[in-house]
Amino acid sequence: MKTSVIARAAAAVAVLGTALLAAPGGAQAAGRDGTCDSGEFCLYYNSDNAGSVSDFTTSISDYGDTQPSCYEFKGAGNGQGLCVKNNAASVWNRTGGSVTVFYNSGYAGDSQTFAAGAKGNLNATLKNENASHRLGGGTSTKVDMSDALYVGGGGRLTTGFDGYVNTPGRHEGIDFAKASGAGVKALLGGTVTNVVEGGTSLSTIAVYNATYDKTIIYLHTNPLDSVDTGDSISKGQQIATEASRGASATHTHVEMRLGRRTLAAKSVNDPVLDNPNPNPFWEARGYNVR
C-alpha cells in the first residue's frame, strides 16, 4: 500500500512538472477577446484606460465605419459594441515596440506614438478622431483630397484656392469634381451648423470642428436627407451626393473658414479674400491638396 501511494505521488509530480514546463511564463495575446493581454495594443472607449477595450495584435489601416464590418469595442463597459473608428480616447501598448495611432485611414495624417508598455490618453487632435494604427513605426503617407472626398475615390481637383481663371472674383475654396450622383464624404468631423438643400439654387452643408475652431463648408452638392443641423458627423461619413446646385457644372466646392460659421464667403465678383490659404491646414491633416 505504501509503495503504491508513493508511486502515485511520483506520477502526479511528474505530470505537474510537465505542465509547468509547458506553461508560458506570462499571459499571452489571445486574439480579439476584449481583454488587454501581453503582446497586444489596446484602445479604450474612455480616457484613462476606462470603458470597453478593443485589443489588437497587428497593424490596422482602417478600422471601418459601420457594423458589422468595423472593428468594435469588445470588452465590458461604456462603448461596448461601438466601432473603434473615431471613438477611442486612450490606449495601452502591451506590445514589445512602439505603436502609432493616426488621424486618417491608411496610416496618414496627424499621429501620436506610444512606446512599448505605455499607457496614455490620445491627444486633443486624435481623441475620438482615430482611424488607423501601425505597430513598430510612424511613417505617414498622405491621401489625396480628391480621393478622400468621394466614396470610392476617383475625383479630381478642378480649381484651387484663389484659382479663378475665367471667373471674376477671388475663389475662397477648392473645387473637386466627380460624376453626378457620386457619394460625397466629410473631410473633417464635427457638428453640422447649417444645411441648405438648394434645389436649383446654391446648396450648403457647414460642419464646425471645435478642436481646430474651423468650419468646413461644402457647396453645390445634394445633401443627404439624413444630415441635419445639429448632427455630429465623423470624418469619412457620407453627407451628400455630387450635384451642380447653384453652379453651371457638377462639382463640390470645399471651403475652410475660421471659427463657427454657417455660410461660405462670397467668391464670384468679390475681389477680397475672406479666408486664409487652406492648403497648409489640409496638409497637416494628412491630405495632399490635389
C-alpha positions as CSV (number, residue, x, y, z in Angstrom):
1,M,0.0,0.0,0.0
2,K,2.8,2.4,1.0
3,T,4.7,1.7,-2.2
4,S,1.5,2.3,-4.3
5,V,0.9,5.7,-2.7
6,I,4.5,6.8,-3.3
7,A,4.2,5.7,-6.9
8,R,1.0,7.6,-7.5
9,A,2.5,10.7,-5.8
10,A,5.6,10.5,-8.0
11,A,3.5,10.2,-11.1
12,A,1.4,13.3,-10.1
13,V,4.6,15.3,-9.6
14,A,5.9,14.2,-13.0
15,V,2.6,15.3,-14.6
16,L,2.7,18.6,-12.8
17,G,6.3,19.2,-13.8
18,T,5.4,18.6,-17.4
19,A,2.5,21.1,-17.2
20,L,4.7,23.7,-15.6
21,L,7.3,23.3,-18.3
22,A,4.7,23.7,-21.0
23,A,3.0,26.7,-19.4
24,P,4.0,30.2,-20.7
25,G,5.9,32.5,-18.4
26,G,3.0,35.1,-18.5
27,A,-0.3,36.0,-20.1
28,Q,0.0,35.9,-23.9
29,A,-2.1,37.6,-26.6
30,A,-5.3,35.5,-27.0
31,G,-6.8,37.2,-30.1
32,R,-9.5,39.9,-30.0
33,D,-11.4,38.9,-26.9
34,G,-11.9,42.3,-25.1
35,T,-9.0,41.8,-22.7
36,C,-5.7,43.6,-23.0
37,D,-3.2,40.8,-22.9
38,S,0.6,40.9,-23.1
39,G,1.6,41.4,-26.7
40,E,-1.5,43.4,-27.7
41,F,-2.2,47.1,-28.5
42,C,-5.4,48.2,-26.9
43,L,-7.8,51.1,-27.5
44,Y,-10.2,52.2,-24.8
45,Y,-13.5,54.0,-25.2
46,N,-13.0,56.3,-22.3
47,S,-9.9,58.3,-21.1
48,D,-7.6,56.9,-18.5
49,N,-7.9,53.3,-19.9
50,A,-11.6,53.1,-18.8
51,G,-14.6,51.8,-20.6
52,S,-14.8,49.0,-23.2
53,V,-11.5,47.8,-24.7
54,S,-10.6,46.7,-28.3
55,D,-7.4,44.6,-28.4
56,F,-5.2,44.1,-31.5
57,T,-2.1,42.1,-32.3
58,T,-1.5,43.6,-35.8
59,S,-1.5,47.0,-37.6
60,I,-4.9,48.1,-38.8
61,S,-5.0,50.5,-41.8
62,D,-8.7,51.2,-41.5
63,Y,-11.0,50.3,-38.5
64,G,-14.1,50.6,-40.7
65,D,-17.1,52.9,-40.2
66,T,-20.2,50.7,-39.6
67,Q,-21.3,47.4,-38.2
68,P,-21.0,44.6,-38.9
69,S,-17.7,45.1,-40.8
70,C,-16.0,47.5,-38.4
71,Y,-13.6,46.7,-35.6
72,E,-15.6,47.2,-32.5
73,F,-15.0,47.6,-28.7
74,K,-15.3,44.1,-27.3
75,G,-14.8,44.4,-23.5
76,A,-17.4,45.1,-21.0
77,G,-18.2,48.8,-20.1
78,N,-19.0,52.0,-21.8
79,G,-18.8,51.8,-25.6
80,Q,-19.1,48.0,-25.9
81,G,-20.2,47.1,-29.4
82,L,-19.4,50.5,-31.0
83,C,-17.0,50.9,-33.9
84,V,-13.5,51.8,-32.8
85,K,-13.0,54.4,-35.6
86,N,-13.3,57.9,-34.2
87,N,-14.4,56.6,-30.8
88,A,-11.2,55.9,-28.8
89,A,-9.9,58.1,-26.0
90,S,-7.0,56.2,-24.5
91,V,-4.5,53.3,-25.2
92,W,-2.4,50.7,-23.6
93,N,0.6,49.4,-25.6
94,R,1.5,46.0,-24.4
95,T,3.5,45.1,-27.5
96,G,7.2,44.9,-27.5
97,G,7.7,48.0,-29.7
98,S,6.2,51.4,-30.4
99,V,2.7,51.9,-31.9
100,T,1.5,54.9,-33.7
101,V,-2.2,56.0,-33.9
102,F,-3.2,58.0,-37.0
103,Y,-6.0,60.6,-37.7
104,N,-6.7,59.2,-41.1
105,S,-7.0,55.7,-42.5
106,G,-4.0,54.3,-44.4
107,Y,-1.6,55.4,-41.6
108,A,-2.0,59.1,-42.7
109,G,-2.5,62.5,-41.1
110,D,-1.7,63.7,-37.6
111,S,-0.3,60.9,-35.4
112,Q,0.7,60.0,-31.8
113,T,3.3,57.4,-30.9
114,F,3.2,55.2,-27.8
115,A,6.3,53.5,-26.5
116,A,6.3,49.8,-25.6
117,G,4.4,49.4,-22.3
118,A,3.0,52.9,-22.3
119,K,-0.5,53.8,-21.1
120,G,-2.0,57.1,-22.0
121,N,-4.8,59.3,-23.4
122,L,-5.0,60.3,-27.0
123,N,-4.2,63.9,-27.5
124,A,-6.8,66.5,-28.4
125,T,-6.3,66.0,-32.1
126,L,-6.7,62.3,-32.0
127,K,-9.3,61.7,-29.2
128,N,-12.4,60.4,-31.0
129,E,-10.7,61.0,-34.3
130,N,-8.7,57.8,-34.7
131,A,-8.8,55.9,-38.0
132,S,-5.8,53.5,-38.0
133,H,-2.7,52.4,-36.1
134,R,0.6,50.9,-37.0
135,L,2.8,48.6,-34.9
136,G,6.5,49.3,-35.0
137,G,6.7,52.8,-36.5
138,G,5.1,56.0,-37.5
139,T,5.7,56.5,-41.2
140,S,2.8,58.5,-42.5
141,T,1.5,58.7,-46.1
142,K,-0.9,61.3,-47.2
143,V,-4.2,60.9,-49.0
144,D,-5.3,63.0,-52.0
145,M,-8.2,65.2,-51.1
146,S,-9.9,64.3,-54.4
147,D,-9.9,60.7,-53.4
148,A,-10.9,61.2,-49.7
149,L,-13.8,63.5,-50.6
150,Y,-15.7,60.9,-52.7
151,V,-17.0,57.4,-51.9
152,G,-14.7,55.1,-53.9
153,G,-12.2,57.9,-54.6
154,G,-11.6,58.9,-58.2
155,G,-12.3,62.6,-58.0
156,R,-10.2,65.4,-59.5
157,L,-9.2,68.9,-58.4
158,T,-10.6,71.4,-60.9
159,T,-10.0,74.8,-59.3
160,G,-7.5,75.6,-56.5
161,F,-7.8,78.2,-53.7
162,D,-7.9,81.7,-55.2
163,G,-7.6,80.0,-58.6
164,Y,-10.2,81.6,-60.8
165,V,-9.1,81.9,-64.4
166,N,-12.3,82.8,-66.3
167,T,-14.5,83.9,-63.4
168,P,-14.2,87.4,-61.8
169,G,-13.5,87.5,-58.1
170,R,-11.3,85.5,-55.6
171,H,-12.0,81.8,-55.2
172,E,-12.5,81.2,-51.4
173,G,-12.3,77.4,-51.6
174,I,-11.1,74.4,-53.5
175,D,-13.2,72.7,-56.2
176,F,-13.3,69.0,-56.9
177,A,-15.4,67.0,-59.3
178,K,-16.7,63.5,-60.0
179,A,-19.7,62.2,-61.9
180,S,-23.1,63.4,-60.8
181,G,-24.6,61.3,-58.0
182,A,-21.2,60.2,-56.6
183,G,-21.1,60.0,-52.8
184,V,-19.5,63.0,-51.1
185,K,-17.8,62.5,-47.7
186,A,-16.8,64.8,-44.9
187,L,-13.1,65.6,-44.8
188,L,-13.3,66.5,-41.1
189,G,-15.6,65.5,-38.3
190,G,-17.7,68.0,-36.4
191,T,-21.1,69.4,-35.8
192,V,-23.4,70.4,-38.7
193,T,-24.2,74.1,-38.3
194,N,-26.3,74.6,-41.5
195,V,-27.9,72.6,-44.3
196,V,-29.4,74.3,-47.3
197,E,-30.9,71.9,-49.9
198,G,-30.7,74.4,-52.7
199,G,-32.7,72.7,-55.3
200,T,-32.0,74.8,-58.4
201,S,-30.1,77.4,-56.3
202,L,-27.0,77.2,-54.1
203,S,-26.8,74.3,-51.6
204,T,-24.7,74.4,-48.4
205,I,-23.5,72.0,-45.8
206,A,-21.5,73.6,-43.0
207,V,-19.6,71.4,-40.4
208,Y,-17.9,73.1,-37.4
209,N,-14.9,71.3,-35.8
210,A,-14.3,72.7,-32.3
211,T,-10.8,71.1,-32.0
212,Y,-9.5,73.3,-34.8
213,D,-12.1,76.1,-34.4
214,K,-12.8,75.9,-38.1
215,T,-15.9,75.3,-40.3
216,I,-15.7,73.2,-43.5
217,I,-18.3,74.2,-46.0
218,Y,-19.4,72.1,-48.9
219,L,-21.3,73.8,-51.8
220,H,-23.3,72.6,-54.8
221,T,-24.0,69.1,-53.5
222,N,-27.2,67.3,-53.0
223,P,-27.3,66.9,-49.2
224,L,-28.5,63.6,-47.8
225,D,-31.9,63.7,-46.1
226,S,-30.3,62.2,-43.0
227,V,-27.9,65.1,-42.5
228,D,-29.5,67.9,-40.3
229,T,-28.3,70.9,-38.4
230,G,-27.0,69.9,-35.0
231,D,-25.9,66.4,-36.1
232,S,-22.5,65.2,-35.1
233,I,-20.7,63.7,-38.1
234,S,-17.5,61.8,-38.5
235,K,-14.6,62.2,-40.9
236,G,-15.2,60.0,-43.9
237,Q,-19.0,59.8,-43.3
238,Q,-21.1,60.4,-46.5
239,I,-23.0,63.6,-46.2
240,A,-24.2,64.3,-49.8
241,T,-24.1,63.3,-53.5
242,E,-22.3,65.1,-56.3
243,A,-24.5,67.7,-58.0
244,S,-24.5,71.2,-59.5
245,R,-26.8,73.1,-57.3
246,G,-26.2,76.8,-57.8
247,A,-23.4,76.1,-60.3
248,S,-23.1,75.6,-64.1
249,A,-21.2,72.3,-63.8
250,T,-21.2,69.3,-61.4
251,H,-18.6,69.8,-58.7
252,T,-18.1,70.2,-54.9
253,H,-16.7,73.4,-53.5
254,V,-14.8,72.8,-50.2
255,E,-14.1,75.9,-48.1
256,M,-12.3,76.3,-44.8
257,R,-13.5,79.2,-42.7
258,L,-12.1,80.4,-39.3
259,G,-14.4,80.0,-36.3
260,R,-18.0,78.7,-36.2
261,R,-19.8,79.6,-39.5
262,T,-22.9,78.7,-41.4
263,L,-22.3,80.1,-44.8
264,A,-19.5,80.3,-47.3
265,A,-17.7,83.6,-48.1
266,K,-18.6,85.3,-51.4
267,S,-16.3,84.4,-54.3
268,V,-17.8,85.4,-57.6
269,N,-17.4,89.1,-58.3
270,D,-15.8,89.7,-54.9
271,P,-12.2,91.0,-55.2
272,V,-11.3,90.4,-51.5
273,L,-10.3,87.1,-49.9
274,D,-12.0,86.4,-46.6
275,N,-10.4,83.1,-45.9
276,P,-6.7,82.2,-45.4
277,N,-5.0,79.7,-47.7
278,P,-6.3,76.3,-46.5
279,N,-3.6,74.2,-48.1
280,P,-1.3,74.1,-45.0
281,F,-4.2,73.1,-42.8
282,W,-5.3,70.3,-45.1
283,E,-1.7,69.0,-45.5
284,A,-1.4,68.9,-41.7
285,R,-4.5,66.8,-41.6
286,G,-2.8,64.2,-43.8
287,Y,-4.1,65.3,-47.2
288,N,-2.4,66.1,-50.4
289,V,-4.2,69.1,-52.0
290,R,-4.8,67.5,-55.3
